[in-house]
Amino acid sequence: MSDTKTNQKINRRRPPRFELIAGAVCLDFINTLDDRFSSQPTELLKSYIDLARFGEDAGVLAPALADRLLERGYGSPAAAKVLASALEMREAMFQVFAAMVNKKPVPPAALFKLNGYVQSAAQHARLVEENGGFEWRFDALPAGFDAPLWPIARSAADLLASAQVAYVRACASKTCQWFFLDTSKNHRRRWCDMTKCGNRAKFQRFYSRKKEAST
């Protein structure tokens, strides 16, 4: 094994690839289709490697497992098939959460599809004792390419079945509309990230007021 790869494994030198601001793994996953409602949405999961990196960035893949998946995923047809499943799961999640956010009926087909992934995840989950309590853990030995999907599906199930689902919001930016969990004190947060969409909106309002004052 080369010194470079050893250093990567020990020091985790890979910089984060995804902006995780949603407050829930499943919502961050939905947001991997960026600018969804613009004329040119940006797909952030272009390869299986991107999917594994998302799992690593989101903290749902143990470092050793992430390394194995990254090593095995390049050019693998099986990995490409899992990526297609991941995108299918993401869009089912989007339809379910979008219905909740917009107070519309949840599409039965989307919920049925999501339930399939949730049930698959349950087959790989186990309770482990951790720091005096218990937590869910998803282990894949040998490393299965679909390992990143399990904790994401579990995250969606847990959020949908909790009282917190009432605080899922969509960014007020018409082109962005990233989902996020509104944990603000009064639950009136409007922007996915105040430093980005929020600041852009503030600038646009300022520019509009200035333009009206000059006419």
URHUNOR-V331925 format. One record per backbone hydrogen bond with DSSP energy under -1.0 kcal/mol. NH is the residue of the N-H (numbers start at 1). CO is the residue of the C=O. Records with the same first field share a line. If there is no record, write none. Layout:
# URHUNOR-V331925
NH=CO / CO
This chain:
# URHUNOR-V331925
6=2
7=3
8=4
9=5
10=6
11=7
12=8
28=24
29=25
30=26
31=27
32=29
33=30
34=42
38=35
42=34
44=32
51=47
52=48
53=49
54=50
55=51
56=52
57=53
58=54
60=55
61=55
66=62
67=63
68=64
69=65
70=66
71=67
72=68
73=69
76=73
80=76
81=77
82=78
83=79
84=80
85=81
86=82
87=83
88=84
89=85
90=86
91=87
92=88
93=89
94=90
95=91
96=92
97=93
98=94
99=95
100=96
101=97
102=98
104=99
111=107
112=108
113=109
114=110
115=111
116=112
117=113
118=114
119=115
120=116
121=117
122=118
124=121
126=137
128=135
130=133
133=130
135=128
137=126
147=144
149=146
153=149
154=150
155=151
156=152
157=153
158=154
159=155
160=156
161=157
162=159
165=162
166=163
167=164
168=165
169=180
171=178
172=190
177=173
180=169
181=22
182=167
183=181
196=193
198=193
199=194
200=196
201=197
202=198
203=199
204=200
205=201
206=202
207=203
208=204
209=205
210=206
211=207
212=208
213=209
214=210
